[in-house]
């Protein structure tokens, strides 16, 4: 945060989702830095530094609900001298929209974002992707790893076997179960933390990106979020589908196409200087 404030550049805050760490954004950060922004990839509360640490001590990842994580990132954003661009993937895409709804970002990109209250589709593939967590109520308070087969289904279904195994080895870590339980119950719980102020006058421009083969957040979910956000009459709302891509679209061999899509949108609304 000190580096970003000292740089005088527009900050870009990158927010990861479940089963990943901030290091999943390393290549993205370089792209935004080269484009003239200051890129930050802060972790969720208590995120370990490395994949190896996260696998050895999964307990430090447990007990992180959507409200706590959203407040954590909003606090970080408020510590910046300039309103940032915020880019998030999966549950990071949900947090991105919460931040935008609190009028704290100058532009936002939500990639395959987890659903919020009011997003009604319930695709079978999403239920299957969430089953490793939701299948056991005790997982609410745990950090849950994915087996390779589960990762292959929910993240890497659009990839060949070799790349899928490489990504699993390089990136996959346990994830807190609480956010998935909260999202699953969001439309039944009027007091849920999984809510977005889609009508906020200061929300700023928003792009929602959908991977065409995503099983975890299929087109139906991403587009339903877009339709909710499109009701905001104060700001630009856009949607892009990237064909043939699964939930691993931010880390797989085609990551640069997604990063360039996000960067092109950001450049239209946030000059880097």
NUSEVEX-118576 format. One record per residue (C-alpha): y, z, x; residue in one letter; residue number from 1. Coordinates in nm, 4 decimals, decimal comma. Layout:
<pts>
PT        c2        c3        c1  nufi  vexkol
PT         Y         Z         X     A     NUM
...
</pts>
This chain:
<pts>
PT        c2        c3        c1  nufi  vexkol
PT    0,0000    0,0000    0,0000     X       1
PT    0,2386    0,0776    0,2866     X       2
PT    0,1631   -0,2587    0,4459     X       3
PT    0,2287   -0,4374    0,1160     X       4
PT    0,5601   -0,2586    0,0640     X       5
PT    0,6695   -0,3265    0,4221     X       6
PT    0,5804   -0,6960    0,4044     X       7
PT    0,8422   -0,7940    0,1469     X       8
PT    0,5874   -1,0301   -0,0070     X       9
PT    0,4466   -1,0348   -0,3580     X      10
PT    0,1294   -0,8231   -0,3584     X      11
PT   -0,1987   -0,9492   -0,5022     X      12
PT   -0,4332   -0,6700   -0,6096     X      13
PT   -0,8015   -0,7709   -0,6258     X      14
PT   -1,0285   -0,5537   -0,8442     X      15
PT   -1,4058   -0,5774   -0,8220     X      16
PT   -1,6545   -0,5136   -1,1005     X      17
PT   -1,9859   -0,3330   -1,1269     X      18
PT   -2,2540   -0,3713   -0,8578     X      19
PT   -1,9999   -0,4909   -0,5995     X      20
PT   -1,7552   -0,3349   -0,3514     X      21
PT   -1,4039   -0,4348   -0,2344     X      22
PT   -1,5605   -0,6277    0,0547     X      23
PT   -1,6695   -0,8884   -0,1997     X      24
PT   -1,3028   -1,0012   -0,1962     X      25
PT   -1,2660   -1,0482    0,1799     X      26
PT   -1,2555   -1,4294    0,1678     X      27
PT   -1,0253   -1,4259   -0,1357     X      28
PT   -0,7844   -1,1934    0,0430     X      29
PT   -0,7604   -1,4403    0,3323     X      30
PT   -0,6796   -1,7252    0,0903     X      31
PT   -0,3960   -1,5329   -0,0741     X      32
PT   -0,2615   -1,4131    0,2605     X      33
PT   -0,2539   -1,7715    0,3884     X      34
PT   -0,0644   -1,8697    0,0730     X      35
PT    0,2099   -1,6190    0,1531     X      36
PT    0,1071   -1,3160   -0,0533     X      37
PT   -0,0018   -0,9723    0,0637     X      38
PT   -0,3584   -0,9207   -0,0555     X      39
PT   -0,5009   -0,5772   -0,1354     X      40
PT   -0,8549   -0,4958   -0,2420     X      41
PT   -0,8544   -0,1227   -0,3215     X      42
PT   -1,1795    0,0323   -0,4318     X      43
PT   -1,2746    0,2233   -0,7404     X      44
PT   -1,2466    0,6012   -0,6929     X      45
PT   -1,4823    0,7182   -0,4143     X      46
PT   -1,6074    0,3675   -0,3268     X      47
PT   -1,7983    0,3784    0,0037     X      48
PT   -1,6781    0,1575    0,2869     X      49
PT   -1,9971   -0,0453    0,3211     X      50
PT   -2,2894   -0,1758    0,1172     X      51
PT   -2,5252    0,0276    0,3349     X      52
PT   -2,3414    0,3530    0,2594     X      53
PT   -2,3399    0,2761   -0,1130     X      54
PT   -2,7139    0,2197   -0,1142     X      55
PT   -2,7816    0,5358    0,0857     X      56
PT   -2,5547    0,7561   -0,1295     X      57
PT   -2,5483    0,6105   -0,4827     X      58
PT   -2,4450    0,9459   -0,6278     X      59
PT   -2,0845    0,8961   -0,5083     X      60
PT   -2,0564    0,5924   -0,7365     X      61
PT   -2,1600    0,7783   -1,0517     X      62
PT   -1,9311    0,9273   -1,3158     X      63
PT   -1,6588    0,6615   -1,3171     X      64
PT   -1,5457    0,5790   -1,6707     X      65
PT   -1,3103    0,2985   -1,7726     X      66
PT   -1,0195    0,5348   -1,8395     X      67
PT   -1,0401    0,7003   -1,5009     X      68
PT   -1,0734    0,3688   -1,3183     X      69
PT   -0,7853    0,2116   -1,5115     X      70
PT   -0,5590    0,5095   -1,4396     X      71
PT   -0,6598    0,4950   -1,0734     X      72
PT   -0,5526    0,1323   -1,0381     X      73
PT   -0,2392    0,1784   -1,2482     X      74
PT   -0,1380    0,4580   -1,0126     X      75
PT   -0,1901    0,2313   -0,7130     X      76
PT    0,0084   -0,0482   -0,8753     X      77
PT    0,2968    0,1876   -0,9549     X      78
PT    0,3137    0,2837   -0,5865     X      79
PT    0,4043   -0,0750   -0,4951     X      80
PT    0,7712   -0,1659   -0,4576     X      81
PT    0,7168   -0,4969   -0,6377     X      82
PT    0,5112   -0,5700   -0,9466     X      83
PT    0,1904   -0,7332   -0,8239     X      84
PT   -0,0305   -1,0152   -0,9310     X      85
PT   -0,3642   -0,8651   -1,0399     X      86
PT   -0,6964   -1,0504   -1,0169     X      87
PT   -1,0201   -0,8933   -1,1393     X      88
PT   -1,3831   -0,9865   -1,1903     X      89
PT   -1,6152   -0,8553   -1,4631     X      90
PT   -1,5186   -0,4920   -1,5304     X      91
PT   -1,2410   -0,5576   -1,2815     X      92
PT   -1,1263   -0,8289   -1,5218     X      93
PT   -1,1156   -0,5704   -1,8006     X      94
PT   -0,9113   -0,3351   -1,5806     X      95
PT   -0,6830   -0,6286   -1,4969     X      96
PT   -0,6073   -0,6761   -1,8663     X      97
PT   -0,5494   -0,3039   -1,9189     X      98
PT   -0,2944   -0,3086   -1,6348     X      99
PT   -0,1262   -0,6152   -1,7844     X     100
PT   -0,1168   -0,4468   -2,1256     X     101
PT    0,0640   -0,1531   -1,9653     X     102
PT    0,3251   -0,4047   -1,8412     X     103
PT    0,2626   -0,3335   -1,4726     X     104
PT    0,1742   -0,6819   -1,3398     X     105
PT    0,3770   -0,9991   -1,3015     X     106
PT    0,0749   -1,2281   -1,3577     X     107
PT   -0,2963   -1,1671   -1,4104     X     108
PT   -0,6276   -1,3473   -1,3690     X     109
PT   -0,9387   -1,2052   -1,5395     X     110
PT   -1,2622   -1,3697   -1,4244     X     111
PT   -1,5658   -1,3328   -1,6521     X     112
PT   -1,4051   -1,0147   -1,7878     X     113
PT   -1,6045   -0,7360   -1,9505     X     114
PT   -1,5207   -0,7118   -2,3238     X     115
PT   -1,2769   -0,4677   -2,4808     X     116
PT   -1,2444   -0,3254   -2,8318     X     117
PT   -1,1891   -0,6151   -3,0729     X     118
PT   -1,4018   -0,8642   -2,8809     X     119
PT   -1,6845   -0,9041   -3,1288     X     120
PT   -1,9547   -1,1459   -3,0015     X     121
PT   -2,2732   -0,9781   -2,8773     X     122
PT   -2,4781   -1,2417   -2,6903     X     123
PT   -2,8439   -1,1669   -2,6277     X     124
PT   -2,8090   -1,2555   -2,2593     X     125
PT   -2,5402   -0,9870   -2,2219     X     126
PT   -2,7677   -0,7286   -2,3770     X     127
PT   -3,0484   -0,8260   -2,1417     X     128
PT   -2,8144   -0,8135   -1,8405     X     129
PT   -2,7041   -0,4620   -1,9408     X     130
PT   -3,0549   -0,3358   -2,0209     X     131
PT   -3,1206   -0,1878   -1,6719     X     132
PT   -2,8443    0,0622   -1,7572     X     133
PT   -2,8396    0,0864   -2,1364     X     134
PT   -3,2179    0,1136   -2,1589     X     135
PT   -3,2031    0,4799   -2,0525     X     136
PT   -2,9361    0,7122   -2,2013     X     137
PT   -2,9581    0,9326   -1,8922     X     138
PT   -2,8002    0,6486   -1,6941     X     139
PT   -2,4625    0,7346   -1,8492     X     140
PT   -2,4094    0,9895   -1,5721     X     141
PT   -2,5908    0,7995   -1,2975     X     142
PT   -2,5268    0,5140   -1,0595     X     143
PT   -2,7866    0,2471   -1,1285     X     144
PT   -2,9020   -0,0189   -0,8802     X     145
PT   -3,0299   -0,3612   -0,9811     X     146
PT   -3,3621   -0,4896   -0,8602     X     147
PT   -3,3544   -0,8364   -0,7093     X     148
PT   -3,5039   -0,9809   -1,0295     X     149
PT   -3,2335   -0,8131   -1,2397     X     150
PT   -2,9622   -0,9384   -1,0055     X     151
PT   -3,1107   -1,2869   -1,0200     X     152
PT   -3,0906   -1,2849   -1,3991     X     153
PT   -2,7460   -1,1350   -1,4447     X     154
PT   -2,5559   -1,2616   -1,1383     X     155
PT   -2,7399   -1,5401   -0,9605     X     156
PT   -2,9107   -1,7465   -1,2319     X     157
PT   -2,7090   -2,0580   -1,1382     X     158
PT   -2,8122   -2,0406   -0,7709     X     159
PT   -3,1186   -2,1372   -0,5736     X     160
PT   -3,3593   -1,8681   -0,4570     X     161
PT   -3,2379   -1,8592   -0,0982     X     162
PT   -2,8722   -1,8055   -0,1866     X     163
PT   -2,9579   -1,5544   -0,4589     X     164
PT   -3,1494   -1,3403   -0,2085     X     165
PT   -2,8681   -1,3694    0,0481     X     166
PT   -2,6088   -1,2485   -0,2036     X     167
PT   -2,8297   -0,9624   -0,3176     X     168
PT   -2,8767   -0,8461    0,0412     X     169
PT   -2,5086   -0,8830    0,1294     X     170
PT   -2,3315   -0,7494   -0,1791     X     171
PT   -2,5405   -0,5677   -0,4422     X     172
PT   -2,4840   -0,1912   -0,4698     X     173
PT   -2,5543    0,0699   -0,7409     X     174
PT   -2,2998    0,0882   -1,0234     X     175
PT   -2,1878    0,3691   -1,2547     X     176
PT   -2,3564    0,3491   -1,5929     X     177
PT   -2,0701    0,5008   -1,7908     X     178
PT   -1,8533    0,1834   -1,8223     X     179
PT   -2,1409   -0,0142   -1,9727     X     180
PT   -2,2111    0,2541   -2,2330     X     181
PT   -1,8399    0,2685   -2,3127     X     182
PT   -1,8149   -0,1087   -2,3533     X     183
PT   -2,1279   -0,1207   -2,5689     X     184
PT   -1,9770    0,1335   -2,8108     X     185
PT   -1,6151    0,0143   -2,7964     X     186
PT   -1,6119   -0,1493   -3,1403     X     187
PT   -1,7705    0,1596   -3,2971     X     188
PT   -1,5426    0,4164   -3,1344     X     189
PT   -1,1795    0,4195   -3,2515     X     190
PT   -1,0898    0,6502   -2,9594     X     191
PT   -1,2505    0,4317   -2,6922     X     192
PT   -1,0951    0,3935   -2,3478     X     193
PT   -1,2124    0,0320   -2,3501     X     194
PT   -0,9013   -0,1046   -2,5155     X     195
PT   -0,6305   -0,3504   -2,4149     X     196
PT   -0,2767   -0,3776   -2,5513     X     197
PT   -0,2913   -0,7537   -2,6046     X     198
PT    0,0466   -0,7651   -2,7776     X     199
PT    0,2566   -0,5956   -2,5099     X     200
PT    0,5886   -0,7769   -2,4728     X     201
PT    0,5826   -0,7366   -2,0949     X     202
PT    0,2211   -0,8353   -2,0448     X     203
PT    0,3080   -1,1392   -1,8312     X     204
PT    0,1135   -1,4646   -1,7839     X     205
PT   -0,2636   -1,4305   -1,8097     X     206
PT   -0,5476   -1,6643   -1,7126     X     207
PT   -0,9041   -1,5970   -1,8246     X     208
PT   -1,1732   -1,7754   -1,6237     X     209
PT   -1,5268   -1,8251   -1,7543     X     210
PT   -1,8352   -1,9334   -1,5628     X     211
PT   -2,0172   -2,1916   -1,7727     X     212
PT   -2,3626   -2,0456   -1,6995     X     213
PT   -2,2683   -1,6787   -1,6926     X     214
PT   -2,5289   -1,4631   -1,8671     X     215
PT   -2,3541   -1,1289   -1,8229     X     216
PT   -2,0212   -1,2406   -1,9712     X     217
PT   -2,1037   -1,5707   -2,1422     X     218
PT   -1,8445   -1,8172   -2,2677     X     219
PT   -1,8512   -1,6564   -2,6145     X     220
PT   -1,7302   -1,3215   -2,4771     X     221
PT   -1,4709   -1,4620   -2,2378     X     222
PT   -1,3312   -1,6990   -2,4992     X     223
PT   -1,3175   -1,4248   -2,7618     X     224
PT   -1,1044   -1,2184   -2,5213     X     225
PT   -0,8837   -1,5233   -2,4702     X     226
PT   -0,8357   -1,5659   -2,8447     X     227
PT   -0,7318   -1,2019   -2,8758     X     228
PT   -0,4874   -1,2379   -2,5881     X     229
PT   -0,3536   -1,5667   -2,7245     X     230
PT   -0,1936   -1,3717   -3,0102     X     231
PT    0,0617   -1,2415   -2,7622     X     232
PT    0,3747   -1,4440   -2,8392     X     233
PT    0,5708   -1,3161   -2,5444     X     234
PT    0,3671   -1,4566   -2,2556     X     235
PT    0,1566   -1,7520   -2,1436     X     236
PT   -0,2181   -1,7194   -2,2034     X     237
PT   -0,4581   -1,9773   -2,0593     X     238
PT   -0,8329   -2,0287   -2,0367     X     239
PT   -1,0421   -2,2206   -1,7841     X     240
PT   -1,4162   -2,2750   -1,7915     X     241
PT   -1,5810   -2,3605   -1,4601     X     242
PT   -1,9031   -2,5487   -1,5408     X     243
PT   -2,2353   -2,4595   -1,3851     X     244
PT   -2,1314   -2,1204   -1,2527     X     245
PT   -2,2870   -1,7804   -1,3119     X     246
PT   -2,1542   -1,4256   -1,2829     X     247
PT   -2,1630   -1,4484   -0,9018     X     248
PT   -1,8901   -1,7147   -0,9068     X     249
PT   -1,6507   -1,5027   -0,6980     X     250
PT   -1,9006   -1,4555   -0,4120     X     251
PT   -2,1348   -1,7548   -0,4179     X     252
PT   -2,1040   -2,0867   -0,2302     X     253
PT   -1,8462   -2,2122   -0,4822     X     254
PT   -1,6128   -1,9122   -0,4558     X     255
PT   -1,3305   -2,1250   -0,3121     X     256
PT   -1,3053   -2,3375   -0,6277     X     257
PT   -1,2548   -2,0213   -0,8330     X     258
PT   -1,0086   -1,8763   -0,5830     X     259
PT   -0,8075   -2,1998   -0,5811     X     260
PT   -0,8029   -2,2018   -0,9628     X     261
PT   -0,6631   -1,8493   -0,9621     X     262
PT   -0,4154   -1,9274   -0,6842     X     263
PT   -0,2827   -2,2363   -0,8633     X     264
PT   -0,2127   -2,0281   -1,1734     X     265
PT   -0,0519   -1,7484   -0,9740     X     266
PT    0,1758   -1,9890   -0,7857     X     267
PT    0,3184   -2,1168   -1,1133     X     268
PT    0,4432   -1,7730   -1,2135     X     269
PT    0,4804   -1,5682   -0,8948     X     270
PT    0,6534   -1,7138   -0,5913     X     271
PT    0,4963   -1,5493   -0,2841     X     272
PT    0,8271   -1,4692   -0,1168     X     273
</pts>
